[in-house]
Amino acid sequence: MALPFDLRALRVFLCVADSGGFSAAARELHVAQSAVSQTVAKLERQLELSLFHRHERRIGLTPEGEALYAHARELMERAEAAYLAMRELHGLVKGEVRIGIPSMLGSYYFPPLLMGFKAQHPGIRLTVVEAGARRLQRMIADGELDLGVVIDDTQSEHMERRLLIREEMVVCVPRFHPFAARPSVSAEEFFQEPLVLFQNGYFHREFVDTLSRRTGFAANVAFQSNLIPLTKAIVRQGFGITTFLRRVVDEPELAAVSFDTPAWLDLSLAWGRDAYLSRAESAFVAYVIAHREVL
């Protein structure tokens, strides 16, 4: 339904009511008195109502005018709030960025980037969603999530991607394990050990499953856990070995050993190919790409 008036007419109406006259309103609005009178008269014709009692010295609101006054005041306040919100977004004063990050990356790679962006844009709210890489890809494809960190492969072709880092997947063993003193470990040797693996849907588990299919060796899964501290504790105690991104193996009790054919993963920041990115999200993408050397 088309509205019979615009915000400008309501602003003039409010000014006349607050100032108590057409002349005073004209001075406040810096326009001719005739323009104020014509605007109010047109508004009354459109509404088919009298909004003011017109006396010689001072005017007053009619009951209909009083009813409109309350609505007009609320509308103007909301319009001003909307305008301010848009200006704040234009200046990146406010906004929200929702990004999905696999737990391994969220814990060991992204904190410097998140804190650096927050320092530059303190008014923008950052929401981090932790999930497996495949689930994050589905959430982006379904529009549930705007940004996410994914593993580059054919399943992410429907996304726009910006490469963040190329990182090695290594075998993680306790320091007392025979593998710890070696320069590399074969896939066959890895699969002969009891393994501590993430559950399905995480790139950690997908890497192992892909390696298993490629080499023909079955995984001996002793534990399944998506908790990195728990996985490390199990490995430290010698109940199994696992594979991590190299940076995650950061404790003196653990050793990182390459596969005999080094395994590399390309990690990218991604969003839907046809998705709209807000100014806040676009600023986040630009910041991450510009500062990815901290990864």
N, C-alpha and C positions, 0 to 999 in steps of 0.2 A: 504494500500500500504506500502510495506516495505521500510524503508529509506536506502539510499546507504551509510550512514556513521553514526557514533555515536558522542556523545558529546565530548569524549576524542579526537577524530580526529579534531574536530572543535577547541578545546582548543589549540592543537598544532599548527594548522593553524593560529589562532589569535596571538599566541605568536611569531611565525616566522614573521608575518606581522608587529607586533608592535616593535619587537627588530631589525628588518632589516636584519636578517640572520639566518642560521641554527645553527651556532656555538653559537651565543648569546642566541638563544631560548633553545638550549640544556643546557647551563649553568643555565638559569633561571628555567628550568623544572627539573634540576638535573637528566638528562638522557644522554645517549650517543648521539653524533651528528648523528650517523648512524640510530638510532631509530627515530629521528625527520625526517630525510630525507625519510626514508621508509614510515612513516605515511603520509607525504604530498604526496609522489609519489602514494601511494595506493589510497588516496582521489582523486587525479587527474584522476587516471584510472577509478575509480568508477563513477566519474562525466563526464568522457570523455572530460575534459577541462584542459587547462593549467592555473594554478592559479598565477604563479610567472614568471616574467622575470628574468632569471638567468644570472647575470653579474659576472665578476671576483671578484670585491670588495664588491658589495652590490646587493641585490635583490630587486625587486619591484613588486607590484601587477599588473597583467594584468587587463583589463576591466572586465573579468569574475571573477577574484579574488576580485576586488573591489565590485562587486555585491554580491558575497558570503560573504564578510567581514561584510557588513551591517546586513545581515540576521543572520550570526553566532554570532555577538555581541549581538543582541537582544535575540537570543535563549539562550546564556550563561547567560545573565542577568536574564531571566525568570527562568532558571534552578536553579540559585543560590537563587532567591527569593523563589522558591518552596521548596528547601532544607531547607532554613531558617525557612519557615513557618512550615514545618514538625518538625524541631527541637524545635521550640517554642511550638508546640502542645505537643511534647514529654515531654517537661519540664513544660507544663501547663502555658506558658507565655501568649498565646493567645488562643482564641476559643470562642464558644458561647453556652450558655445553654438557651433553650426555655422551660419554664415550665408553665403549666396551673394551675391556682389556683382559686377556688370559692371565690367570693368577701369577704365573712365572714372570711375565713381563711387568705386571703391575707392582710386584714386590721388588724387583731388582733392576728395572730399566727405566720406568716412567716417572718415579717420584721427582727427579730433578726438573723434568719438563713441566710437570703439573705445577710444581711450586714456583718455577720461573714464570710461567704464564699467569699464575695467580698474583704474583708480585706486580706484574705489569698492569693487570686488570682486576683489581681487588673487588670490584662490584659484580663481576661475573661469577655465577655459581657453577662449580664443577661437580658433576655427578658421575662417578665411576661405577660401571656395572661389570662385575666379574663373572665370566662364563667361559666355557670351552670355545675354541676357535670356530668350530663348525656351528655351534649354537649362535655365536655372534654373527656369523655370515647369514644365517637364516633370519635373525632379528633385523639386520640391515635390509635384507631382501624384502621382508614383510613390512618394513616401515616402522618397526617397534624401536629402532635405534638408529640414530643419525650417523654416528661415527664409530669405528671399531678397528682394532688391530687384528690383522688376519695374516695367514701364511699364503704367499703367492702360489697359486696353482690354477688349474683349469676351472675349478669350481668357483673361482672368484672373478670370472670373466664379466659378470653382469655388474661389476663394481668399478668405480673410479679408484685408483690406488696411487699412493706415493710411497716409494721405497724408503724405509726408515733405517734398517740395519740388516747386514748379512752376518749371521752368527752360527758358530759351530755347535752341533749336538755332540756331546762327549759321553763316554762311559764314566759313571760315578761309582767309586768303590771306596771302602775304608782303607786307611793307610797301611794296614797290615795285610791287605789282600795281595796275592801274587801279581795281579794286573797293575798294581800301583807303581811298580818299578819299571814298567815296560813303556815303550814309546807309542804302541798302538795295540789294539785288540781286534781280532777278526769277528765278523758277525756270527760265525759258528761258535766261537768261544763264548761270546756274549750270551747266546741263547742256551748254552749248556748250564748257565748259572741260574739260581733262583732270582726272579725279578720282582722289583717293587714298581708298579706302574700306576699311572693315572687311569681313571675310568674312561669309557668310550666317549668321544666327543671332544676330547682335548688333543691339541696338536702333539703333545708328548706321547700319548697313547697311539695316535695315528702314525707317528713316525716309526714306532716300534712295529706296529702291525704291517706297515708298508715294507719295512726291512725284512720282516718275516716272510711275506709273500714273495718278495724279490729273490730271497736266498733259499727259500724252501725249508727253513728251520722253524720249528714251532717254539713259541714262547712258553717258558716254565714260570707261570705267574704265581708267586708266593703270597704277595700282598697287593691290594688295590686301595689307593688313597689319593684324593685330590689335594691333600694337605702337604705342602712342601716341608714344613718342619717335622711332621711325622715321618715322611718318606726319608728325610735325612737321618732321623734318629734310628730308623730300622736299618739303614745302610751302615751307620756308624757302629751299631752293635753286631754287624756281621750276619744279619738274617737275610740278606739279599743285596743285589746291586741294582742300579737304575741308569737312566740316561737323562741328562739335563742340558740346557744351554750352558756353555762354559762358564759364564759369569756367575751362575747360581752356585757353582761348587766353590764356595768361599770360606770354608772352614779348614783349619789345619788337620783335623781328623779325617778329612776326605781328600781323595785324589781325583783329578780329571784326566782321563786318558782318551786320546783320539781313536776312532775306528781306523782300521788299516786302510780303508778308503774314506778319507775325511768326509763327514756329512755336514752340509751347510743348509741353513734355512734362510729364506728371504722373508723378512717381516715388514709388512706395509700398513700404513694408515689408509683405511678404505671407507667409502660411503656409496650409496646407491647411485648408479650411473645417471639417472634422471632426477635424483633427489635435489630438493632445494636446501641450501645451507644458509642459515641465518648469518648475520654479520658477526655475531659472537663465534659461531662455529667456523666461519671462514677465517676469522682472525686466529683461532686456535690452530687450524690446519697450517696457516702461514707461519705461525710461531714454531710449531713442531718441526716443520721442514727446514726452517732457517737455523734451528738449534739442535738438529739431530746428531751433531757431532758429540753431544754430551752423552749419547746412548752408549 
